[in-house]
Amino acid sequence: MRLFVAVDMDERIKENLKPLIEKLSQIKGLKAVEKENLHTTLIFLGEVPEAKLADIQKALSRVEFESFKIALKGIGRFPNRGDPRVIWVAILDGKDEIVRLADSVYSELRKLGFKRDKPFEAHITVARVKRKIPELDEILEDFKNADFGEMVVREFKLKQSILTPSGPIYKDIYIFGGKNG
């Protein structure tokens, strides 16, 4: 099973991101993330034997956090130099809290032998870049100060990623709530 831990965006945020997603969808060489798949990945676990699910669930149920608010604003790219591979929206307000949540998740999963594939960055991937796109900087400039709204993070999820020719399908395996959720 291909697994990751994430915070899904709520419906209002997804609606606010819709104009950006639609614009990105029209650009050849970009693969926009489907509206229903918008999330921030706390940690990617990769291929995991189904036999490990119970241990993962136990570990993640030990993660404690208070519900908190995040605000999404602006757009950027990874890497910052050279040809970009990912277009993202930043999590600004609530960044410290989501970093703490990601660190707590990692702290528990590390005990099971999981490693981070890269340092956690507070963002939502909105598109993947498949080839060089000359007008990309212009598009990024149009949305660089865009405000995509706020939401309250009340839970995080262990999710399965099922790869298909038309794109990934994400399935919730377990949901973990915060205090004051």
C-alpha positions in Angstrom: 0.0 0.0 0.0 1.3 3.5 -0.9 0.6 5.6 2.1 1.0 9.2 3.4 -0.3 11.3 6.3 -2.1 14.5 5.4 -4.4 17.3 6.3 -7.2 17.7 3.7 -8.4 21.1 2.7 -12.0 22.0 3.5 -14.6 22.7 0.9 -14.3 26.5 1.2 -10.6 26.4 0.6 -11.1 24.0 -2.4 -13.6 26.5 -3.8 -11.3 29.4 -3.3 -8.5 27.5 -5.1 -10.7 26.5 -8.0 -9.9 29.5 -10.2 -6.2 28.9 -9.8 -6.6 25.1 -10.5 -8.7 25.9 -13.6 -6.1 28.3 -14.9 -3.3 25.8 -14.3 -5.3 23.0 -15.9 -5.3 24.9 -19.2 -1.5 25.0 -19.5 0.1 22.3 -21.5 3.0 20.7 -19.5 1.3 21.2 -16.1 -0.8 18.6 -14.3 -3.1 20.4 -11.9 -4.1 18.6 -8.7 -7.8 17.6 -8.8 -9.9 19.7 -6.4 -10.9 16.7 -4.3 -7.2 15.8 -3.8 -6.0 19.1 -2.3 -4.1 18.5 0.9 -0.9 19.2 2.7 1.3 16.1 3.2 2.7 15.8 6.7 4.8 12.8 5.7 5.0 10.4 2.8 5.5 6.8 3.9 5.8 5.1 0.5 5.0 1.5 -0.1 4.1 -0.1 3.2 3.0 -3.8 3.9 -0.6 -4.0 5.0 0.6 -5.9 8.1 2.1 -2.6 9.4 -1.2 -0.8 9.4 -2.2 -1.6 13.0 1.2 -0.3 14.3 0.9 2.9 12.2 -2.6 3.5 13.5 -1.4 3.0 17.1 1.5 5.4 16.6 -0.6 8.1 15.0 -3.3 7.8 17.6 -0.6 9.0 20.2 -0.2 12.3 18.3 -1.9 15.0 20.4 -2.7 18.5 19.1 -5.2 21.3 19.6 -7.3 22.4 16.6 -5.8 25.4 14.9 -6.4 27.8 12.1 -4.4 28.0 8.9 -4.5 30.7 6.2 -3.5 30.0 2.6 -1.9 32.9 0.7 0.4 33.3 -2.3 1.9 30.8 -4.7 5.4 29.5 -5.3 7.5 26.7 -6.8 9.9 23.9 -5.9 12.7 24.2 -6.6 13.1 27.9 -6.3 15.9 28.0 -8.9 16.1 26.2 -12.2 13.2 24.4 -13.7 10.3 24.0 -11.3 8.7 20.6 -10.7 5.9 21.7 -8.3 3.6 24.7 -8.0 2.3 25.3 -4.5 0.2 27.6 -2.3 1.7 28.6 1.0 0.3 28.1 4.5 1.1 31.3 6.3 -1.0 31.8 9.4 -0.8 28.6 11.4 2.5 27.6 9.8 4.1 27.0 13.2 1.2 24.8 14.3 1.2 22.7 11.2 5.0 22.3 11.4 4.6 21.1 15.0 1.9 18.7 13.9 4.1 17.3 11.1 7.0 17.0 13.6 4.8 15.1 16.1 3.6 12.7 13.4 7.1 12.1 12.3 8.3 11.6 15.9 5.8 8.8 16.3 6.4 7.2 12.9 10.2 7.4 13.3 9.8 4.8 16.1 8.5 2.4 13.5 11.5 3.0 11.2 9.9 5.6 8.8 12.1 8.4 7.5 11.2 11.7 5.9 11.9 11.7 2.2 12.4 15.5 2.5 12.1 18.2 5.2 8.5 19.3 5.8 7.4 22.5 4.1 4.0 24.1 4.9 2.3 24.1 1.5 -0.4 22.6 -0.7 0.7 21.3 -4.0 -1.6 22.6 -6.7 0.3 21.4 -9.9 3.2 19.3 -11.1 5.3 20.6 -13.9 6.0 18.1 -16.7 8.0 20.3 -19.0 9.5 23.8 -19.4 6.7 26.4 -19.5 7.9 29.9 -20.6 4.8 31.7 -19.3 5.0 30.1 -15.8 6.6 33.0 -14.1 3.9 35.3 -15.4 1.2 33.0 -14.0 3.0 32.8 -10.6 3.2 36.6 -10.6 -0.6 36.9 -11.2 -1.3 34.8 -8.0 1.7 35.7 -5.8 -0.5 37.6 -3.3 -3.7 35.8 -3.8 -5.6 35.0 -0.6 -7.2 31.6 -0.6 -8.9 31.8 2.8 -8.7 30.2 6.2 -9.7 26.9 7.7 -9.5 25.1 11.0 -7.3 22.0 11.2 -9.3 19.6 13.3 -7.9 16.3 12.1 -5.2 14.6 10.0 -5.5 11.4 8.0 -3.6 8.3 7.1 -4.3 8.0 3.4 -3.7 5.5 0.6 -2.6 6.7 -2.8 -3.8 4.4 -5.6 -2.0 5.3 -8.8 -4.0 5.2 -12.0 -3.3 6.3 -15.6 -5.6 9.3 -15.1 -4.0 10.4 -11.8 -3.9 9.3 -8.2 -7.0 8.3 -6.2 -6.7 9.0 -2.4 -8.5 6.9 0.1 -8.8 7.6 3.8 -7.6 4.7 5.9 -7.7 6.3 9.4 -8.7 9.7 10.7 -7.2 11.3 13.8 -8.8 14.2 15.6 -7.3 17.0 17.6 -8.5 18.2 21.0 -11.2 20.9 20.8 -12.0 19.3 17.4 
